[in-house]
Amino acid sequence: MRQIILSELLPGMILARSIINSKGQVLLVSGTILTDEYIRKLHLLKIDTLFISDGKYDDIIIPEYLSLETQQRALSILSSTMDRIERDGTFSVNEIFSVASDIVEELVSLPNVTIHLTGIATHDNYTLAHSLNCSIYAALLARFCGFTTSQLKVITCGALLHDMGKTEIDKDILNKPESLTEDEFNIIKDHPVRGFNLLTKKRLEISSLVAHMAWQHHEKVDGSGYPRGLQGEEILSYARLLAIIDVYEAITGHRPYRQAMSPEDAYDTILAGLGKAFDREFGQVFLSKIAFYGPGTEVTLNTGWKAVIVSLPPDSPQRPIIRLIAYPDGRPYTPPLTIKLTDYPDISIRKPTQQKG
């Protein structure tokens, strides 16, 4: 299996993972042979990355955080929840917490896991895609930080619902392709309070910690955040953890008004914000577990060689195990050689063979 970007698609390639929309419906099933028409429609849908079958890399396993069934159920319930809130302000706590529990149970069963962008994001609803991805990354970070399974479920639930307040924000503002005006940004900045108010209506059914995660996920440890300008320990630990995930997931994903930031630049953004915007302890754990590129990604090294990422060591995910596949002039590296980058400190990944966008 290989992970590629949209511009690399060619007719005849075989889809290795199903593509789903924000309602959890399958658009293209795994095993589909891609035609010119399918590729044209995928371009219209602006799918970022896909997974294809590739006989050269049959031995490369690309871990999937969640089963297709859980992804579909999570997106379906999250989508219907947001629709109901927009329609009449109600939603089912039990359904959301059940999804959060399923996500946590699947994640805690994974051995030697790291955090890397997996392509779970859907193309047609940024808020839903962001919420689901945040729930996965937040659960993983909380696990690395030593939180209990029951705490992980609350954190995951809070991550799923942290942007609930955006259901009360004009979609023309949320999806505006240009920069927001000051007035529009102030409207956006009201979503933590709106989310808190919606969630406190369910205070007898849901942990107050979930509501406070929605309220506080834009606070910064130096007091420069919003809506209340809280500092340090005044901010709930779950919200301090979520704040890191929220920013990282947002800046590494495409939005109507900007292109995605590279994983390396996003890493630097989080690093620069430690002790200012972000909790230093949680941030250091997060950065130690982030992988820039996942297995099955073809990359170019600083030597000019081409390689494919084989696997991610949990203790050094930014120094993966790679397979050399071509010399700088394009000649095949025969036979392909698998090496650990931890054994070669002078070799580094310069970029993926194809950049997004």
Contacts in CASP RR format, 6 or more apart in sequence:
PFRMAT RR
TARGET T0000
AUTHOR 0000-0000-0000
METHOD contacts of the structure
MODEL  1
MRQIILSELLPGMILARSIINSKGQVLLVSGTILTDEYIRKLHLLKIDTL
FISDGKYDDIIIPEYLSLETQQRALSILSSTMDRIERDGTFSVNEIFSVA
SDIVEELVSLPNVTIHLTGIATHDNYTLAHSLNCSIYAALLARFCGFTTS
QLKVITCGALLHDMGKTEIDKDILNKPESLTEDEFNIIKDHPVRGFNLLT
KKRLEISSLVAHMAWQHHEKVDGSGYPRGLQGEEILSYARLLAIIDVYEA
ITGHRPYRQAMSPEDAYDTILAGLGKAFDREFGQVFLSKIAFYGPGTEVT
LNTGWKAVIVSLPPDSPQRPIIRLIAYPDGRPYTPPLTIKLTDYPDISIR
KPTQQKG
1 16 0 8 1.000
1 51 0 8 1.000
1 52 0 8 1.000
1 53 0 8 1.000
1 54 0 8 1.000
1 57 0 8 1.000
1 58 0 8 1.000
1 60 0 8 1.000
1 61 0 8 1.000
1 62 0 8 1.000
1 296 0 8 1.000
2 16 0 8 1.000
2 51 0 8 1.000
2 52 0 8 1.000
2 53 0 8 1.000
2 54 0 8 1.000
2 56 0 8 1.000
2 57 0 8 1.000
2 60 0 8 1.000
2 296 0 8 1.000
2 297 0 8 1.000
2 298 0 8 1.000
2 308 0 8 1.000
3 49 0 8 1.000
3 50 0 8 1.000
3 51 0 8 1.000
3 62 0 8 1.000
3 294 0 8 1.000
3 295 0 8 1.000
3 296 0 8 1.000
3 297 0 8 1.000
4 49 0 8 1.000
4 50 0 8 1.000
4 51 0 8 1.000
4 52 0 8 1.000
4 298 0 8 1.000
4 354 0 8 1.000
5 48 0 8 1.000
5 49 0 8 1.000
5 50 0 8 1.000
5 352 0 8 1.000
5 354 0 8 1.000
5 355 0 8 1.000
5 356 0 8 1.000
5 357 0 8 1.000
6 42 0 8 1.000
6 43 0 8 1.000
6 46 0 8 1.000
6 47 0 8 1.000
6 48 0 8 1.000
6 49 0 8 1.000
6 50 0 8 1.000
7 354 0 8 1.000
7 357 0 8 1.000
8 354 0 8 1.000
9 34 0 8 1.000
9 39 0 8 1.000
9 42 0 8 1.000
9 50 0 8 1.000
9 52 0 8 1.000
10 34 0 8 1.000
10 39 0 8 1.000
11 34 0 8 1.000
11 35 0 8 1.000
11 36 0 8 1.000
11 39 0 8 1.000
12 33 0 8 1.000
12 34 0 8 1.000
12 35 0 8 1.000
13 33 0 8 1.000
13 34 0 8 1.000
13 52 0 8 1.000
13 53 0 8 1.000
14 31 0 8 1.000
14 32 0 8 1.000
14 33 0 8 1.000
14 34 0 8 1.000
14 52 0 8 1.000
14 53 0 8 1.000
15 28 0 8 1.000
15 29 0 8 1.000
15 30 0 8 1.000
15 31 0 8 1.000
15 32 0 8 1.000
15 33 0 8 1.000
15 34 0 8 1.000
15 50 0 8 1.000
15 51 0 8 1.000
15 52 0 8 1.000
15 53 0 8 1.000
16 30 0 8 1.000
16 31 0 8 1.000
16 51 0 8 1.000
16 52 0 8 1.000
16 53 0 8 1.000
17 30 0 8 1.000
17 50 0 8 1.000
17 51 0 8 1.000
17 64 0 8 1.000
17 68 0 8 1.000
18 26 0 8 1.000
18 27 0 8 1.000
18 28 0 8 1.000
18 29 0 8 1.000
18 30 0 8 1.000
18 68 0 8 1.000
19 26 0 8 1.000
19 27 0 8 1.000
19 28 0 8 1.000
19 42 0 8 1.000
19 47 0 8 1.000
19 50 0 8 1.000
20 26 0 8 1.000
20 27 0 8 1.000
20 68 0 8 1.000
20 71 0 8 1.000
20 72 0 8 1.000
20 75 0 8 1.000
20 122 0 8 1.000
21 27 0 8 1.000
21 75 0 8 1.000
21 122 0 8 1.000
21 123 0 8 1.000
21 124 0 8 1.000
22 75 0 8 1.000
22 79 0 8 1.000
22 122 0 8 1.000
22 123 0 8 1.000
22 124 0 8 1.000
22 125 0 8 1.000
22 128 0 8 1.000
22 129 0 8 1.000
23 75 0 8 1.000
23 76 0 8 1.000
23 79 0 8 1.000
24 71 0 8 1.000
24 72 0 8 1.000
24 73 0 8 1.000
24 75 0 8 1.000
24 76 0 8 1.000
24 79 0 8 1.000
24 122 0 8 1.000
25 72 0 8 1.000
26 72 0 8 1.000
27 45 0 8 1.000
28 38 0 8 1.000
28 42 0 8 1.000
31 53 0 8 1.000
32 38 0 8 1.000
34 42 0 8 1.000
34 52 0 8 1.000
42 50 0 8 1.000
45 123 0 8 1.000
45 124 0 8 1.000
46 123 0 8 1.000
46 254 0 8 1.000
47 123 0 8 1.000
48 119 0 8 1.000
48 121 0 8 1.000
48 123 0 8 1.000
48 253 0 8 1.000
48 254 0 8 1.000
48 260 0 8 1.000
48 356 0 8 1.000
49 117 0 8 1.000
49 119 0 8 1.000
49 356 0 8 1.000
51 62 0 8 1.000
56 325 0 8 1.000
57 296 0 8 1.000
57 308 0 8 1.000
60 295 0 8 1.000
60 296 0 8 1.000
60 308 0 8 1.000
60 310 0 8 1.000
60 311 0 8 1.000
61 295 0 8 1.000
61 311 0 8 1.000
62 294 0 8 1.000
62 295 0 8 1.000
62 296 0 8 1.000
63 110 0 8 1.000
63 113 0 8 1.000
63 295 0 8 1.000
64 118 0 8 1.000
65 106 0 8 1.000
65 107 0 8 1.000
65 110 0 8 1.000
65 113 0 8 1.000
65 118 0 8 1.000
65 120 0 8 1.000
65 136 0 8 1.000
65 140 0 8 1.000
66 74 0 8 1.000
66 103 0 8 1.000
66 106 0 8 1.000
66 107 0 8 1.000
66 120 0 8 1.000
66 136 0 8 1.000
67 106 0 8 1.000
70 99 0 8 1.000
70 102 0 8 1.000
70 103 0 8 1.000
70 106 0 8 1.000
71 120 0 8 1.000
71 132 0 8 1.000
73 99 0 8 1.000
73 102 0 8 1.000
74 99 0 8 1.000
74 102 0 8 1.000
74 103 0 8 1.000
74 132 0 8 1.000
74 135 0 8 1.000
74 160 0 8 1.000
75 122 0 8 1.000
75 128 0 8 1.000
75 132 0 8 1.000
77 95 0 8 1.000
77 96 0 8 1.000
77 98 0 8 1.000
77 99 0 8 1.000
78 96 0 8 1.000
78 99 0 8 1.000
78 128 0 8 1.000
78 131 0 8 1.000
78 132 0 8 1.000
78 160 0 8 1.000
79 125 0 8 1.000
79 128 0 8 1.000
81 91 0 8 1.000
81 92 0 8 1.000
81 95 0 8 1.000
81 96 0 8 1.000
82 127 0 8 1.000
82 128 0 8 1.000
82 164 0 8 1.000
82 167 0 8 1.000
84 90 0 8 1.000
84 91 0 8 1.000
85 91 0 8 1.000
85 164 0 8 1.000
85 167 0 8 1.000
85 198 0 8 1.000
86 167 0 8 1.000
86 168 0 8 1.000
89 198 0 8 1.000
91 202 0 8 1.000
93 202 0 8 1.000
93 205 0 8 1.000
93 206 0 8 1.000
94 205 0 8 1.000
96 157 0 8 1.000
96 160 0 8 1.000
96 161 0 8 1.000
97 153 0 8 1.000
97 157 0 8 1.000
97 206 0 8 1.000
99 160 0 8 1.000
100 135 0 8 1.000
100 153 0 8 1.000
100 154 0 8 1.000
100 156 0 8 1.000
100 157 0 8 1.000
100 158 0 8 1.000
100 160 0 8 1.000
101 153 0 8 1.000
101 156 0 8 1.000
103 135 0 8 1.000
103 136 0 8 1.000
103 139 0 8 1.000
103 156 0 8 1.000
104 139 0 8 1.000
104 149 0 8 1.000
104 152 0 8 1.000
104 153 0 8 1.000
104 156 0 8 1.000
107 113 0 8 1.000
107 136 0 8 1.000
107 139 0 8 1.000
107 140 0 8 1.000
107 143 0 8 1.000
107 152 0 8 1.000
108 143 0 8 1.000
108 149 0 8 1.000
108 152 0 8 1.000
112 314 0 8 1.000
113 140 0 8 1.000
113 314 0 8 1.000
114 289 0 8 1.000
114 290 0 8 1.000
114 291 0 8 1.000
114 312 0 8 1.000
114 314 0 8 1.000
114 317 0 8 1.000
115 137 0 8 1.000
115 140 0 8 1.000
115 141 0 8 1.000
115 286 0 8 1.000
115 289 0 8 1.000
115 290 0 8 1.000
115 291 0 8 1.000
115 317 0 8 1.000
116 263 0 8 1.000
116 290 0 8 1.000
116 291 0 8 1.000
116 292 0 8 1.000
116 293 0 8 1.000
116 294 0 8 1.000
116 312 0 8 1.000
116 317 0 8 1.000
117 252 0 8 1.000
117 263 0 8 1.000
117 294 0 8 1.000
118 136 0 8 1.000
120 129 0 8 1.000
120 132 0 8 1.000
120 133 0 8 1.000
120 136 0 8 1.000
121 129 0 8 1.000
121 130 0 8 1.000
121 132 0 8 1.000
121 133 0 8 1.000
121 253 0 8 1.000
122 128 0 8 1.000
122 129 0 8 1.000
122 132 0 8 1.000
123 129 0 8 1.000
126 174 0 8 1.000
126 175 0 8 1.000
126 255 0 8 1.000
126 256 0 8 1.000
127 163 0 8 1.000
127 166 0 8 1.000
127 174 0 8 1.000
130 163 0 8 1.000
130 249 0 8 1.000
130 250 0 8 1.000
131 159 0 8 1.000
131 160 0 8 1.000
131 161 0 8 1.000
131 162 0 8 1.000
131 163 0 8 1.000
132 160 0 8 1.000
133 249 0 8 1.000
134 159 0 8 1.000
134 160 0 8 1.000
134 162 0 8 1.000
134 242 0 8 1.000
134 245 0 8 1.000
134 246 0 8 1.000
134 249 0 8 1.000
135 156 0 8 1.000
135 157 0 8 1.000
135 158 0 8 1.000
135 159 0 8 1.000
135 160 0 8 1.000
137 159 0 8 1.000
137 245 0 8 1.000
137 248 0 8 1.000
137 249 0 8 1.000
138 155 0 8 1.000
138 156 0 8 1.000
138 158 0 8 1.000
138 159 0 8 1.000
138 241 0 8 1.000
138 242 0 8 1.000
138 245 0 8 1.000
139 152 0 8 1.000
139 155 0 8 1.000
139 156 0 8 1.000
139 159 0 8 1.000
140 289 0 8 1.000
141 241 0 8 1.000
141 244 0 8 1.000
141 245 0 8 1.000
141 282 0 8 1.000
141 285 0 8 1.000
141 286 0 8 1.000
141 289 0 8 1.000
142 151 0 8 1.000
142 152 0 8 1.000
142 155 0 8 1.000
142 156 0 8 1.000
142 238 0 8 1.000
142 241 0 8 1.000
143 152 0 8 1.000
144 285 0 8 1.000
144 286 0 8 1.000
144 289 0 8 1.000
145 241 0 8 1.000
145 281 0 8 1.000
145 282 0 8 1.000
145 285 0 8 1.000
147 155 0 8 1.000
151 238 0 8 1.000
154 207 0 8 1.000
154 209 0 8 1.000
154 210 0 8 1.000
154 238 0 8 1.000
155 213 0 8 1.000
155 238 0 8 1.000
155 241 0 8 1.000
155 242 0 8 1.000
157 206 0 8 1.000
157 207 0 8 1.000
157 210 0 8 1.000
158 209 0 8 1.000
158 210 0 8 1.000
158 213 0 8 1.000
158 214 0 8 1.000
158 238 0 8 1.000
158 242 0 8 1.000
159 213 0 8 1.000
159 242 0 8 1.000
159 245 0 8 1.000
161 195 0 8 1.000
161 199 0 8 1.000
161 210 0 8 1.000
161 213 0 8 1.000
161 214 0 8 1.000
162 213 0 8 1.000
162 214 0 8 1.000
162 217 0 8 1.000
162 242 0 8 1.000
162 246 0 8 1.000
163 191 0 8 1.000
163 214 0 8 1.000
164 194 0 8 1.000
164 195 0 8 1.000
164 198 0 8 1.000
164 199 0 8 1.000
164 214 0 8 1.000
165 191 0 8 1.000
165 192 0 8 1.000
165 194 0 8 1.000
165 195 0 8 1.000
165 198 0 8 1.000
165 214 0 8 1.000
166 174 0 8 1.000
166 188 0 8 1.000
166 191 0 8 1.000
166 194 0 8 1.000
167 198 0 8 1.000
168 191 0 8 1.000
168 194 0 8 1.000
168 195 0 8 1.000
168 198 0 8 1.000
169 187 0 8 1.000
169 188 0 8 1.000
169 190 0 8 1.000
169 191 0 8 1.000
169 194 0 8 1.000
170 187 0 8 1.000
173 180 0 8 1.000
173 184 0 8 1.000
173 187 0 8 1.000
173 188 0 8 1.000
174 188 0 8 1.000
175 256 0 8 1.000
176 184 0 8 1.000
176 256 0 8 1.000
176 257 0 8 1.000
177 256 0 8 1.000
177 257 0 8 1.000
178 257 0 8 1.000
179 257 0 8 1.000
180 188 0 8 1.000
180 257 0 8 1.000
189 218 0 8 1.000
189 226 0 8 1.000
189 227 0 8 1.000
190 227 0 8 1.000
192 214 0 8 1.000
192 215 0 8 1.000
192 216 0 8 1.000
192 217 0 8 1.000
192 218 0 8 1.000
192 226 0 8 1.000
192 227 0 8 1.000
193 215 0 8 1.000
193 227 0 8 1.000
195 211 0 8 1.000
195 214 0 8 1.000
195 215 0 8 1.000
196 211 0 8 1.000
196 212 0 8 1.000
196 214 0 8 1.000
196 215 0 8 1.000
198 214 0 8 1.000
199 206 0 8 1.000
199 210 0 8 1.000
199 211 0 8 1.000
199 214 0 8 1.000
200 208 0 8 1.000
200 211 0 8 1.000
203 211 0 8 1.000
209 236 0 8 1.000
209 238 0 8 1.000
212 236 0 8 1.000
212 238 0 8 1.000
212 239 0 8 1.000
213 236 0 8 1.000
213 238 0 8 1.000
213 239 0 8 1.000
213 242 0 8 1.000
215 227 0 8 1.000
215 239 0 8 1.000
216 228 0 8 1.000
216 230 0 8 1.000
216 235 0 8 1.000
216 236 0 8 1.000
216 239 0 8 1.000
216 243 0 8 1.000
217 239 0 8 1.000
217 242 0 8 1.000
217 243 0 8 1.000
217 246 0 8 1.000
218 225 0 8 1.000
218 226 0 8 1.000
218 227 0 8 1.000
218 243 0 8 1.000
218 246 0 8 1.000
219 225 0 8 1.000
219 226 0 8 1.000
219 228 0 8 1.000
219 229 0 8 1.000
219 230 0 8 1.000
219 234 0 8 1.000
219 235 0 8 1.000
219 239 0 8 1.000
219 240 0 8 1.000
219 243 0 8 1.000
220 229 0 8 1.000
220 243 0 8 1.000
220 276 0 8 1.000
220 277 0 8 1.000
220 278 0 8 1.000
221 231 0 8 1.000
221 232 0 8 1.000
221 235 0 8 1.000
221 240 0 8 1.000
221 275 0 8 1.000
221 276 0 8 1.000
221 277 0 8 1.000
221 278 0 8 1.000
221 279 0 8 1.000
221 280 0 8 1.000
222 231 0 8 1.000
222 232 0 8 1.000
222 275 0 8 1.000
222 276 0 8 1.000
222 277 0 8 1.000
223 229 0 8 1.000
223 230 0 8 1.000
223 231 0 8 1.000
223 232 0 8 1.000
224 276 0 8 1.000
224 277 0 8 1.000
225 277 0 8 1.000
232 240 0 8 1.000
232 279 0 8 1.000
235 243 0 8 1.000
235 279 0 8 1.000
237 279 0 8 1.000
240 278 0 8 1.000
240 279 0 8 1.000
240 282 0 8 1.000
241 279 0 8 1.000
241 282 0 8 1.000
243 277 0 8 1.000
243 278 0 8 1.000
243 279 0 8 1.000
244 270 0 8 1.000
244 278 0 8 1.000
244 279 0 8 1.000
244 282 0 8 1.000
244 283 0 8 1.000
244 286 0 8 1.000
245 286 0 8 1.000
247 269 0 8 1.000
247 270 0 8 1.000
247 277 0 8 1.000
247 278 0 8 1.000
248 266 0 8 1.000
248 269 0 8 1.000
248 270 0 8 1.000
248 286 0 8 1.000
248 290 0 8 1.000
251 260 0 8 1.000
251 261 0 8 1.000
251 266 0 8 1.000
251 269 0 8 1.000
252 260 0 8 1.000
252 261 0 8 1.000
252 262 0 8 1.000
252 263 0 8 1.000
252 266 0 8 1.000
253 260 0 8 1.000
253 261 0 8 1.000
254 260 0 8 1.000
254 356 0 8 1.000
254 357 0 8 1.000
259 356 0 8 1.000
259 357 0 8 1.000
260 356 0 8 1.000
260 357 0 8 1.000
261 269 0 8 1.000
262 355 0 8 1.000
263 290 0 8 1.000
263 291 0 8 1.000
263 292 0 8 1.000
263 293 0 8 1.000
264 292 0 8 1.000
267 287 0 8 1.000
267 290 0 8 1.000
267 292 0 8 1.000
270 278 0 8 1.000
270 283 0 8 1.000
270 286 0 8 1.000
270 287 0 8 1.000
271 287 0 8 1.000
274 280 0 8 1.000
274 283 0 8 1.000
274 284 0 8 1.000
289 314 0 8 1.000
289 317 0 8 1.000
290 317 0 8 1.000
290 318 0 8 1.000
291 312 0 8 1.000
291 317 0 8 1.000
291 318 0 8 1.000
291 320 0 8 1.000
292 318 0 8 1.000
292 349 0 8 1.000
293 299 0 8 1.000
293 309 0 8 1.000
293 320 0 8 1.000
293 349 0 8 1.000
293 352 0 8 1.000
294 309 0 8 1.000
294 312 0 8 1.000
294 320 0 8 1.000
295 309 0 8 1.000
295 310 0 8 1.000
295 311 0 8 1.000
295 312 0 8 1.000
295 320 0 8 1.000
296 308 0 8 1.000
296 309 0 8 1.000
296 310 0 8 1.000
297 308 0 8 1.000
297 309 0 8 1.000
297 352 0 8 1.000
298 306 0 8 1.000
298 307 0 8 1.000
298 308 0 8 1.000
298 325 0 8 1.000
298 352 0 8 1.000
298 353 0 8 1.000
298 354 0 8 1.000
299 306 0 8 1.000
299 307 0 8 1.000
299 308 0 8 1.000
299 309 0 8 1.000
299 322 0 8 1.000
299 349 0 8 1.000
299 350 0 8 1.000
299 351 0 8 1.000
299 352 0 8 1.000
299 353 0 8 1.000
300 306 0 8 1.000
300 307 0 8 1.000
300 349 0 8 1.000
300 350 0 8 1.000
300 351 0 8 1.000
300 352 0 8 1.000
300 353 0 8 1.000
301 307 0 8 1.000
301 322 0 8 1.000
301 347 0 8 1.000
301 348 0 8 1.000
301 349 0 8 1.000
301 350 0 8 1.000
302 347 0 8 1.000
302 348 0 8 1.000
302 349 0 8 1.000
302 350 0 8 1.000
303 328 0 8 1.000
303 347 0 8 1.000
304 327 0 8 1.000
304 328 0 8 1.000
304 350 0 8 1.000
305 324 0 8 1.000
305 326 0 8 1.000
305 327 0 8 1.000
305 328 0 8 1.000
305 333 0 8 1.000
306 324 0 8 1.000
306 325 0 8 1.000
306 326 0 8 1.000
306 327 0 8 1.000
306 330 0 8 1.000
306 333 0 8 1.000
306 353 0 8 1.000
307 322 0 8 1.000
307 323 0 8 1.000
307 324 0 8 1.000
307 325 0 8 1.000
307 349 0 8 1.000
308 322 0 8 1.000
308 323 0 8 1.000
308 325 0 8 1.000
309 320 0 8 1.000
309 321 0 8 1.000
309 322 0 8 1.000
310 320 0 8 1.000
310 321 0 8 1.000
310 322 0 8 1.000
310 323 0 8 1.000
310 338 0 8 1.000
311 320 0 8 1.000
311 321 0 8 1.000
312 320 0 8 1.000
312 321 0 8 1.000
313 319 0 8 1.000
313 320 0 8 1.000
313 321 0 8 1.000
313 340 0 8 1.000
313 342 0 8 1.000
316 341 0 8 1.000
316 342 0 8 1.000
319 340 0 8 1.000
319 341 0 8 1.000
319 342 0 8 1.000
320 341 0 8 1.000
320 349 0 8 1.000
321 338 0 8 1.000
321 339 0 8 1.000
321 340 0 8 1.000
321 341 0 8 1.000
322 338 0 8 1.000
322 339 0 8 1.000
322 341 0 8 1.000
322 349 0 8 1.000
323 336 0 8 1.000
323 337 0 8 1.000
323 338 0 8 1.000
323 339 0 8 1.000
324 333 0 8 1.000
324 336 0 8 1.000
324 337 0 8 1.000
324 338 0 8 1.000
324 339 0 8 1.000
325 332 0 8 1.000
325 333 0 8 1.000
325 336 0 8 1.000
326 332 0 8 1.000
326 333 0 8 1.000
327 333 0 8 1.000
339 347 0 8 1.000
341 347 0 8 1.000
341 348 0 8 1.000
341 349 0 8 1.000
END
